Amino acid sequence: MSHRIQIVLPDPAADQLRDLAAADGTPPATLAGQYVRERLHGVPPPEATAIRDRRRPPQRPTWLEPYSNSWTWRAETWGSIVALYSRYPRALAALKDGWWEETVHLETLCALAAWRAQLDTEGRDPREELAFQDRLADYTRALKAEAGGVAGNWQPGAPPADWSRGN
């Protein structure tokens, strides 16, 4: 069952809601309803974050290497990928040595490590965990499909010298 509720907003808030709705291609009442439903369920509305981010200067996502000063990012990222491997050694057992030289593996592992860290600190919905586990299983299947070749399986440890130098 649904109920129609009318709310009153001060002009600045109503103007902001109209702007956000226009940017999203959604009627203001629909967007307001989404905000209320998501707030009541404790989940921040993703549309608001996406729209808010468009107003800030462009910035790379945290799981992608920054355009400058990447040595800190590389050190932290290597550690988070080692931690991810330690947590899911069977799922990542087929990861080949030199994975950091292939963009698909580098970006996938960085995204998985960032996602895992976010779930560990901010996760509230068990569906987020299930989605993570599904994606990890998909990546595991992709790694197994690539099995073979001359590269041996990766063993976590210190980063290679070429990784530590950055770009």
Number of C-alpha atoms within 10 A of each C-alpha: 2 4 5 6 6 7 7 7 10 7 9 9 11 14 13 12 19 18 14 20 20 13 11 15 10 13 13 19 14 11 21 18 13 15 18 14 14 14 12 10 11 11 13 15 15 11 16 16 10 11 15 11 12 11 8 8 6 8 10 9 10 12 18 17 20 16 9 9 11 16 16 12 18 20 16 11 22 21 17 19 19 19 14 20 20 12 11 12 14 10 19 22 15 20 23 20 14 14 15 18 11 9 10 11 17 19 15 16 25 22 18 21 22 20 16 19 14 11 16 11 8 9 15 13 12 10 10 14 16 11 11 16 15 12 14 18 14 12 19 17 15 13 17 14 10 11 15 11 7 8 12 13 16 15 12 15 9 12 15 10 8 10 15 16 12 15 13
